[in-house]
């Protein structure tokens, strides 16, 4: 029973292991959560859905994510992160393939919920596995975690953005079911390296964590800011393509915007790393939320092609850095034994908030007959979150 020895032994080929973990995030985040926004215009048109029905499917996915995040919190004390990651990645891939088999709203709802649930299990453990790759090298460790979340999500958005709009333009809106099967097929090709990577890591279950309560009152501005992130960011990624389709954007231009969005996400860790390292307050989260709000509002305030490209860059450079900001806040302000509990709390707050966003935005779009109103409202919520985060002071660390 030498779990201690296996837990600390060096990992062979750590960067290749990281690549496999990042491909897992590509499947669970880039594909399972965000590719829906690219298929939504075709699904809405073919199936005659309202904006609220369209938004419901991403709310269903987010509900699954909440359930998955809670299940993972309960299981991670008894089941190794590697096994949870591998199970989540395999079942998310199967869920994506199943989504392409039937168009009925109930079928789509079931598989969107399951893709969220299984995806959360894999996504929540990916960070724990990556954190074990460079235990004695803090700089490489920070870079590995930034690459994991930035590259994984960014690559998924780039691949889906490059392929799906052009495919639908070529074969017609009725090909949206094949879009899911294509995404599932790509995920299947990522599975071998992802599973190999998980089982290079011999981390045991996490066992006991600190029983000391978190200073919740002192953390409220950061928690409130992060809730604003969950509510607001998902609207852009759900409805951007639908809004561009309404503005008569070509398939090639929609693809270009999404590829630039994915590229911006890929490089975002390099842009924000100095800011995250320098501040223990809520300032990094406030700046990031302001960037996401600006990216969300730009297409509505200044409609037109070039502005959409700028919007994609600004949004992409900011959106995946919010989890990094709250992780960094926890690491700088709390003792190590409280990090896991704090990050779990932030994850649940975010997960609950993002369930409300897409359906609420869809209702608003139906009410005004214009989904652009919802993008503007999301920007307002994100700015309110930024104002809250700005009130967050560094916590006083008692010895």
GIBELCOR-V472328 format. One record per run of one state. SS is the DSSP state (@ for helix, = for strand, . for the rest). FROM is the first residue (numbers start at 1). TO is the last residue. If there is no record, write none. Layout:
# GIBELCOR-V472328
<<SS FROM TO> <SS FROM TO>>
This chain:
# GIBELCOR-V472328
<<. 1 2> <@ 3 8> <. 9 13> <@ 14 31> <. 32 35> <@ 36 47> <. 48 50> <@ 51 75> <. 76 80> <@ 81 99> <. 100 104> <@ 105 131> <. 132 137> <@ 138 171> <. 172 172> <@ 173 198> <. 199 215> <@ 216 246> <. 247 250> <@ 251 278> <. 279 282> <@ 283 301> <. 302 304> <@ 305 319> <. 320 321> <@ 322 333> <. 334 335> <@ 336 368> <. 369 371> <@ 372 390> <. 391 399>>
